[in-house]
Every structure is written in structure tokens, then in C-alpha cells.
Amino acid sequence: MAPPGNRRYGYSRRAHNNIFLAYVAAGLGAVVGGALLIGSLGGAERLSDLRGVANDVAQPAARIAAQGRAGAGGLWATLGGYATWGPENARLKQEVTLARVKAVEAAAMRQENLRLKALLKLSDDTPKPVAHGWLIASTSGSTRRFATISVGSSDGVATGMPVRAPEGLIGRVLEVGHHSARILMITDTESVVPVRRASDGIPAFATGKGDGTLQLRLLTLGINPLKVGDAFVASGSGGLYWPGTPIAVVASLTRDGAIARLLGDPAASEMVAVEPSWAPASDPTLPPPADPAAAKAKAKAAEKKAE
């Protein structure tokens, strides 16, 4: 049987109100949708204000949701960290240990390179060294001060040649082997080196004290002109040591001189250079020796001219 054409929902006022509100909402939705459609056809920029308002309204909820996601991610990361912190901590400790070892090795290599560069630079100020070698041994339980270097006669080393570190003179060759040589340190009590003050050339003798220092004795008696910090170099008197070679710095004064601290400390010198022995005739800065025959002829010519 066909339903009646006049459908009624009863006599309930509440039902009628709900139906009426539904129609009103549908009509308002259609009107608003049509207005937005017409507005979008006229230009999208007109809806920017509305989008901004909508975003502002949704912003608190979106921020809470984002914070919730971040918190959840941090929680999972924390839980994962607790699960793996043991192996990770051990790995990091191992990396730190290896990094420290490599840092120490790099520092040692850097210092060695500086010493080698300083040693090679000696050829700029002095004659070309005969050989470069290692300071491989030294006396420690004796009052005498000897050392052994790793070069010998096969490298051109001979007895009497000066031996120096980058900072200054440390001794001279005493005995020569085929691949090694024994040197007498200038701090030995039997070592005497003619020196002069670098600033004004005051002459003195540097004698070893056997304890790593030098005793400076002035050639002239009277008022002691030395001061703490004065630098002394080899004077070249008597040959052997090249003039201007750094020797020591005054540490304290005495009645007839001073106690000096060695510049080329053997304890801190690993590489040394062996230099040829110096003779006054080999110094290019000095005038050549006079010829006796020429001097005699020159004197006779002066006498004839005077007559």
C-alpha cells in the first residue's frame, strides 16, 4: 500500500523545532558556501583574512598537537638511550682515549719538527755541519760529563770537532768510532772554552762545574761588570770553537765572574750537529794573515821614502 502524501512527524513540538533548525542551518550553509564561491571567483587574495582568522583559531590546538608529538619522540629517544647507553658510553670513552693519544703524538711530532728545523737552520749562520746525529747516551752517575752521538768517522767526524744543539754549543768530539763518537761536554770540569759577552765582547773563560752549569771567570780583575741575563758566546780564541756560537746565560754573580746556565741543554737536546773545527784563517770575516816577505818589502819601501 502506498504511503500517504501528507507526511507528518506527529504532534511533538521538539521534533518540529529540530526539523526547522536543520533547514535553517542547511540554508545558511548554502548561502555562506555560495558567498565564498563567488568571492573566490573574484580573487583569492580576498580570502586571506579569513584564512588568517582560521589559522589563528586553530593555532593553539595545532601547537598542543606538535608539542605532544615532540614529547612522544623525546620519550622514545630517552627510552632508547637507556637501552643503549652502556655500549655507546664505552665506545665514546675509547674514542676519547684514542684522541688523547693522537694529540700527544701530534704534539711530540710538532716539537721534533721545530727542533729539526732549528738544527737545519744552523747552516745559515755557521759553516755546513759535517754530520747530524742523535745524542744517544750520556753519563749520569759520575762527576765527569761525557756523551755519545750516533755518527762517527764514516760520516766525516774527527777528534776535536765542536758539537752543538740548535740552542748552542754542548761539547767537542773526544774519541771517534766508525759509527759513533764520544764527546766531552762543556759542563765537564776539564772543559775550558774561551768566551766573550755578546753585547760588548768582555772576554772570559767558561769552565764546567760538573753539575750542568758553567763557571765564568773574567780575564780582567776589578769591578765585576756582569749582570744576570748577560749572554756569552764563543770568542774563537785558540781556534776549535767557531766565534759567535751561543754558550750560556748568566744566572748568578760571583766575585770574579758568574755562574751561567747552559743554553744548549743536553737533557733537552735529542739531535746534534757536528761542525768542522775553526781556525782563524778559515774565518771569512777576519783579514787574511800577513805575508812576512811582503811586510818586509813594505817596511823597506817606507824607510827609503823617509830618507
Contacts in CASP RR format, 6 or more apart in sequence:
PFRMAT RR
TARGET T0000
AUTHOR 0000-0000-0000
METHOD contacts of the structure
MODEL  1
MAPPGNRRYGYSRRAHNNIFLAYVAAGLGAVVGGALLIGSLGGAERLSDL
RGVANDVAQPAARIAAQGRAGAGGLWATLGGYATWGPENARLKQEVTLAR
VKAVEAAAMRQENLRLKALLKLSDDTPKPVAHGWLIASTSGSTRRFATIS
VGSSDGVATGMPVRAPEGLIGRVLEVGHHSARILMITDTESVVPVRRASD
GIPAFATGKGDGTLQLRLLTLGINPLKVGDAFVASGSGGLYWPGTPIAVV
ASLTRDGAIARLLGDPAASEMVAVEPSWAPASDPTLPPPADPAAAKAKAK
AAEKKAE
9 15 0 8 1.000
9 16 0 8 1.000
9 19 0 8 1.000
36 47 0 8 1.000
39 46 0 8 1.000
39 47 0 8 1.000
40 46 0 8 1.000
40 47 0 8 1.000
81 88 0 8 1.000
112 270 0 8 1.000
115 166 0 8 1.000
115 269 0 8 1.000
115 270 0 8 1.000
115 271 0 8 1.000
116 271 0 8 1.000
118 166 0 8 1.000
118 167 0 8 1.000
119 132 0 8 1.000
119 165 0 8 1.000
119 166 0 8 1.000
119 271 0 8 1.000
119 272 0 8 1.000
119 273 0 8 1.000
121 166 0 8 1.000
122 129 0 8 1.000
122 164 0 8 1.000
122 166 0 8 1.000
122 273 0 8 1.000
123 129 0 8 1.000
126 242 0 8 1.000
126 245 0 8 1.000
126 275 0 8 1.000
127 242 0 8 1.000
127 275 0 8 1.000
127 276 0 8 1.000
127 282 0 8 1.000
129 273 0 8 1.000
129 274 0 8 1.000
129 275 0 8 1.000
130 155 0 8 1.000
130 156 0 8 1.000
130 157 0 8 1.000
130 158 0 8 1.000
130 161 0 8 1.000
130 274 0 8 1.000
130 275 0 8 1.000
130 276 0 8 1.000
131 151 0 8 1.000
131 152 0 8 1.000
131 155 0 8 1.000
131 156 0 8 1.000
131 157 0 8 1.000
131 273 0 8 1.000
131 274 0 8 1.000
132 151 0 8 1.000
132 271 0 8 1.000
132 272 0 8 1.000
132 273 0 8 1.000
132 274 0 8 1.000
133 149 0 8 1.000
133 150 0 8 1.000
133 151 0 8 1.000
133 271 0 8 1.000
133 272 0 8 1.000
133 273 0 8 1.000
133 274 0 8 1.000
134 149 0 8 1.000
134 150 0 8 1.000
134 270 0 8 1.000
134 271 0 8 1.000
134 272 0 8 1.000
135 147 0 8 1.000
135 148 0 8 1.000
135 149 0 8 1.000
135 266 0 8 1.000
135 269 0 8 1.000
135 270 0 8 1.000
135 271 0 8 1.000
135 272 0 8 1.000
136 148 0 8 1.000
136 149 0 8 1.000
136 150 0 8 1.000
136 180 0 8 1.000
137 147 0 8 1.000
137 148 0 8 1.000
138 145 0 8 1.000
138 146 0 8 1.000
138 147 0 8 1.000
138 148 0 8 1.000
138 185 0 8 1.000
138 266 0 8 1.000
139 145 0 8 1.000
139 146 0 8 1.000
139 147 0 8 1.000
143 189 0 8 1.000
143 210 0 8 1.000
144 188 0 8 1.000
144 189 0 8 1.000
144 190 0 8 1.000
144 210 0 8 1.000
145 184 0 8 1.000
145 185 0 8 1.000
145 187 0 8 1.000
145 188 0 8 1.000
145 189 0 8 1.000
145 191 0 8 1.000
145 208 0 8 1.000
145 210 0 8 1.000
145 212 0 8 1.000
146 174 0 8 1.000
146 182 0 8 1.000
146 183 0 8 1.000
146 184 0 8 1.000
146 185 0 8 1.000
146 188 0 8 1.000
147 170 0 8 1.000
147 182 0 8 1.000
147 183 0 8 1.000
147 185 0 8 1.000
147 266 0 8 1.000
148 180 0 8 1.000
148 181 0 8 1.000
148 182 0 8 1.000
148 183 0 8 1.000
149 163 0 8 1.000
149 180 0 8 1.000
149 181 0 8 1.000
149 183 0 8 1.000
149 272 0 8 1.000
149 274 0 8 1.000
150 179 0 8 1.000
150 180 0 8 1.000
151 157 0 8 1.000
151 179 0 8 1.000
151 180 0 8 1.000
151 181 0 8 1.000
151 274 0 8 1.000
152 176 0 8 1.000
152 177 0 8 1.000
152 178 0 8 1.000
152 179 0 8 1.000
152 180 0 8 1.000
152 181 0 8 1.000
153 176 0 8 1.000
153 177 0 8 1.000
153 178 0 8 1.000
153 181 0 8 1.000
154 178 0 8 1.000
154 179 0 8 1.000
155 179 0 8 1.000
155 274 0 8 1.000
157 173 0 8 1.000
157 176 0 8 1.000
157 181 0 8 1.000
157 274 0 8 1.000
158 173 0 8 1.000
158 176 0 8 1.000
158 277 0 8 1.000
159 173 0 8 1.000
159 174 0 8 1.000
159 175 0 8 1.000
159 176 0 8 1.000
160 172 0 8 1.000
160 173 0 8 1.000
160 174 0 8 1.000
160 240 0 8 1.000
160 277 0 8 1.000
161 172 0 8 1.000
161 173 0 8 1.000
161 274 0 8 1.000
161 275 0 8 1.000
161 276 0 8 1.000
161 277 0 8 1.000
162 169 0 8 1.000
162 171 0 8 1.000
162 172 0 8 1.000
162 173 0 8 1.000
162 240 0 8 1.000
162 241 0 8 1.000
162 242 0 8 1.000
162 245 0 8 1.000
162 274 0 8 1.000
162 275 0 8 1.000
162 277 0 8 1.000
162 278 0 8 1.000
163 169 0 8 1.000
163 170 0 8 1.000
163 171 0 8 1.000
163 172 0 8 1.000
163 173 0 8 1.000
163 183 0 8 1.000
163 272 0 8 1.000
163 273 0 8 1.000
163 274 0 8 1.000
163 275 0 8 1.000
164 170 0 8 1.000
164 171 0 8 1.000
164 245 0 8 1.000
164 264 0 8 1.000
164 272 0 8 1.000
164 273 0 8 1.000
164 275 0 8 1.000
165 264 0 8 1.000
165 265 0 8 1.000
165 266 0 8 1.000
165 269 0 8 1.000
165 271 0 8 1.000
165 272 0 8 1.000
165 273 0 8 1.000
166 264 0 8 1.000
166 269 0 8 1.000
166 271 0 8 1.000
167 246 0 8 1.000
167 263 0 8 1.000
167 264 0 8 1.000
167 265 0 8 1.000
167 269 0 8 1.000
168 245 0 8 1.000
168 246 0 8 1.000
168 247 0 8 1.000
168 263 0 8 1.000
168 264 0 8 1.000
169 186 0 8 1.000
169 193 0 8 1.000
169 234 0 8 1.000
169 241 0 8 1.000
169 245 0 8 1.000
169 246 0 8 1.000
169 247 0 8 1.000
169 264 0 8 1.000
170 183 0 8 1.000
170 185 0 8 1.000
170 186 0 8 1.000
170 262 0 8 1.000
170 264 0 8 1.000
170 266 0 8 1.000
170 269 0 8 1.000
170 272 0 8 1.000
171 183 0 8 1.000
171 184 0 8 1.000
171 185 0 8 1.000
171 186 0 8 1.000
171 191 0 8 1.000
172 183 0 8 1.000
172 184 0 8 1.000
172 186 0 8 1.000
172 191 0 8 1.000
172 240 0 8 1.000
172 241 0 8 1.000
173 181 0 8 1.000
173 182 0 8 1.000
173 183 0 8 1.000
173 274 0 8 1.000
174 181 0 8 1.000
174 182 0 8 1.000
174 183 0 8 1.000
174 184 0 8 1.000
175 181 0 8 1.000
175 182 0 8 1.000
176 182 0 8 1.000
181 274 0 8 1.000
184 190 0 8 1.000
184 191 0 8 1.000
185 191 0 8 1.000
185 266 0 8 1.000
186 193 0 8 1.000
186 206 0 8 1.000
186 208 0 8 1.000
186 214 0 8 1.000
186 247 0 8 1.000
186 262 0 8 1.000
187 208 0 8 1.000
187 209 0 8 1.000
187 210 0 8 1.000
187 211 0 8 1.000
187 212 0 8 1.000
187 213 0 8 1.000
187 214 0 8 1.000
187 262 0 8 1.000
187 266 0 8 1.000
188 208 0 8 1.000
188 210 0 8 1.000
189 207 0 8 1.000
189 208 0 8 1.000
189 209 0 8 1.000
189 210 0 8 1.000
191 207 0 8 1.000
191 208 0 8 1.000
192 205 0 8 1.000
192 206 0 8 1.000
192 207 0 8 1.000
192 208 0 8 1.000
193 205 0 8 1.000
193 206 0 8 1.000
193 234 0 8 1.000
193 241 0 8 1.000
193 247 0 8 1.000
194 203 0 8 1.000
194 204 0 8 1.000
194 205 0 8 1.000
194 206 0 8 1.000
194 234 0 8 1.000
194 235 0 8 1.000
194 236 0 8 1.000
194 237 0 8 1.000
194 238 0 8 1.000
194 241 0 8 1.000
195 203 0 8 1.000
195 204 0 8 1.000
195 205 0 8 1.000
195 206 0 8 1.000
195 216 0 8 1.000
195 232 0 8 1.000
195 233 0 8 1.000
195 234 0 8 1.000
195 235 0 8 1.000
195 247 0 8 1.000
195 248 0 8 1.000
196 202 0 8 1.000
196 203 0 8 1.000
196 204 0 8 1.000
196 232 0 8 1.000
196 233 0 8 1.000
196 234 0 8 1.000
196 235 0 8 1.000
197 204 0 8 1.000
197 226 0 8 1.000
197 230 0 8 1.000
197 231 0 8 1.000
197 232 0 8 1.000
198 230 0 8 1.000
198 231 0 8 1.000
198 232 0 8 1.000
198 233 0 8 1.000
198 244 0 8 1.000
199 230 0 8 1.000
199 231 0 8 1.000
201 235 0 8 1.000
202 218 0 8 1.000
202 220 0 8 1.000
202 225 0 8 1.000
202 226 0 8 1.000
203 218 0 8 1.000
203 219 0 8 1.000
203 220 0 8 1.000
203 235 0 8 1.000
203 237 0 8 1.000
204 216 0 8 1.000
204 217 0 8 1.000
204 218 0 8 1.000
204 219 0 8 1.000
204 232 0 8 1.000
204 257 0 8 1.000
205 216 0 8 1.000
205 217 0 8 1.000
205 219 0 8 1.000
206 214 0 8 1.000
206 215 0 8 1.000
206 216 0 8 1.000
206 232 0 8 1.000
206 247 0 8 1.000
206 248 0 8 1.000
206 260 0 8 1.000
207 214 0 8 1.000
207 215 0 8 1.000
207 217 0 8 1.000
208 214 0 8 1.000
208 215 0 8 1.000
209 215 0 8 1.000
209 259 0 8 1.000
212 262 0 8 1.000
213 251 0 8 1.000
213 259 0 8 1.000
213 260 0 8 1.000
213 261 0 8 1.000
213 262 0 8 1.000
214 247 0 8 1.000
214 248 0 8 1.000
214 259 0 8 1.000
214 260 0 8 1.000
214 261 0 8 1.000
214 262 0 8 1.000
215 254 0 8 1.000
215 257 0 8 1.000
215 259 0 8 1.000
215 260 0 8 1.000
216 226 0 8 1.000
216 232 0 8 1.000
216 248 0 8 1.000
216 250 0 8 1.000
216 257 0 8 1.000
216 258 0 8 1.000
216 259 0 8 1.000
216 260 0 8 1.000
217 256 0 8 1.000
217 257 0 8 1.000
218 224 0 8 1.000
218 226 0 8 1.000
218 256 0 8 1.000
218 257 0 8 1.000
221 256 0 8 1.000
224 253 0 8 1.000
224 254 0 8 1.000
224 255 0 8 1.000
224 256 0 8 1.000
224 257 0 8 1.000
224 258 0 8 1.000
226 250 0 8 1.000
226 253 0 8 1.000
226 257 0 8 1.000
226 258 0 8 1.000
227 250 0 8 1.000
227 253 0 8 1.000
228 250 0 8 1.000
228 251 0 8 1.000
228 252 0 8 1.000
228 253 0 8 1.000
228 258 0 8 1.000
229 249 0 8 1.000
229 250 0 8 1.000
229 251 0 8 1.000
230 249 0 8 1.000
230 250 0 8 1.000
230 258 0 8 1.000
231 246 0 8 1.000
231 248 0 8 1.000
231 249 0 8 1.000
231 250 0 8 1.000
232 247 0 8 1.000
232 248 0 8 1.000
232 249 0 8 1.000
232 250 0 8 1.000
232 260 0 8 1.000
233 243 0 8 1.000
233 244 0 8 1.000
233 245 0 8 1.000
233 246 0 8 1.000
233 247 0 8 1.000
234 241 0 8 1.000
234 242 0 8 1.000
234 243 0 8 1.000
234 244 0 8 1.000
234 245 0 8 1.000
234 247 0 8 1.000
235 243 0 8 1.000
235 244 0 8 1.000
236 242 0 8 1.000
236 243 0 8 1.000
236 244 0 8 1.000
236 278 0 8 1.000
236 280 0 8 1.000
238 280 0 8 1.000
239 277 0 8 1.000
239 278 0 8 1.000
239 279 0 8 1.000
239 280 0 8 1.000
240 277 0 8 1.000
240 278 0 8 1.000
241 278 0 8 1.000
242 275 0 8 1.000
242 278 0 8 1.000
243 278 0 8 1.000
243 283 0 8 1.000
246 263 0 8 1.000
246 264 0 8 1.000
247 260 0 8 1.000
247 262 0 8 1.000
247 263 0 8 1.000
248 260 0 8 1.000
248 261 0 8 1.000
248 262 0 8 1.000
248 263 0 8 1.000
249 260 0 8 1.000
249 261 0 8 1.000
249 263 0 8 1.000
250 258 0 8 1.000
250 259 0 8 1.000
250 260 0 8 1.000
250 261 0 8 1.000
251 258 0 8 1.000
251 259 0 8 1.000
251 260 0 8 1.000
251 261 0 8 1.000
252 258 0 8 1.000
252 259 0 8 1.000
253 259 0 8 1.000
276 282 0 8 1.000
280 286 0 8 1.000
280 289 0 8 1.000
281 288 0 8 1.000
281 289 0 8 1.000
END
